[in-house]
């Protein structure tokens, strides 16, 4: 009985320290974004919290996650996207464009589709100028 209690207390202590780098507010924000995206990016919240905590810039990564979630929610609602394969495709387009922005891509390029331009405009409208110029999250390939 004492061994079981010791193991349980150890696990509880470890679980409380696992996300020590995240504030309660950041955890709530991550939960909200995770809830929006849970249908198209299944996985436990704890995995996302662990990845955020382990990143070199948790707040910036959380802001990106929130921008992706908000853009996804807006576009799914605006365009009445209800079928799961279409939701997954839309989420893929949003994350692809977020990666494009993070790699220093310009908001518009010749040959871009209207969808890419719309997604980038929505994402960039949700990201602060400071975040868009932060070298921890935005990298140029030049």
C-alpha angles and dihedrals in degrees: 000000000000091000091052091048091048091051092048092049091047091051092048092049091048093047091052092052095043093086099030092130091059120077120226088252092053090050090052091049091050090049091052093049091044090052091054092048100036095102094054100032106036118192139106121291090231090065091055092046090051092050092048092049092048094049120099091237111029095172094053093047090048091052089052091049089050092048091051092047094048093045090049093049093048095047095043089052096041093049097036094239105177108148115091097230090053091046090052091048091050091049089050091053091050094049091045090054091046089055089048090054092046090054090057098261117164118250091247132022131179109274095025115145121237089249094057091049092049093048093048092047091051093046095047090048088059097047121080119239088242091055092047090057098040109117090209089069108016116059130182120216091206 
